[in-house]
Amino acid sequence: MNLDAKTAKSEMTRAAIVGAALDLAAAEGLEALTLQAVADRIGLSKSGVFSRVGSREALQKAVIEEFGRRFLADVFVPAMQKPKGLPRLDEIVRRWIARMRDVEVHSGCIYTAGAFELDDREGELRDVLFQEISRWRAALRRTVLQAIEAGHLKPDTVPEQLVGEIYGISIGLLHDARFLRDPTAAERATATWQRLLQSYQA
């Protein structure tokens, strides 16, 4: 096997490790992640997992970063094709609701569950999750600001308030869909978003 093929195989193995770890963390929490648990899931040795991702903490960090990459790829990146302002903001929230309905409702949300899991702890893992969520909220805030500047939203709209309310919709959806097992949670979240948007529109 040549060097390029070896590198490609190693990268594929690492991707499989992080994918399996993400599934485990989404189902059982970031603190449930161990090298051995992930090794058992994909049929590798613990040392095989360690050689590709490093320590347990490095694996947890990789999981948060991978969740963020998938989240942005599904929600934010496609919405950038829409014009700045309300069309883009609406597309982001609709895609977010759809992703929660199709992905997080079934597997769990690292951003939400992780935030509750780590809210009263200090350390690097909390810092990494905080940075990821803060980056996402900042992107959402920028999109709200663009909608205000475009004249689509009322000029006295407070971006942080609207971002907080959008977050409230997402957390409510996950709670109702996952804990209450309400199959209409996503539809109601969409209706809530539409009503919220009407209240802010110029």
Secondary structure, 3 states (H helix, E strand, C coil): CCHHHHHHHHHHHHHHHHHHHHHHHHHHCHHHCCHHHHHHHHCCCHHHHHHHHCCHHHHHHHHHHHHHHHHHHHHHHHHCCCCCCHHHHHHHHHHHHHHHHHHHHHHCCHHHHHHHHHCCCCCHHHHHHHHHHHHHHHHHHHHHHHHHHCCCECCCCCHHHHHHHHHHHHHHHHHHHHHCCCCCHHHHHHHHHHHHHHHHEC
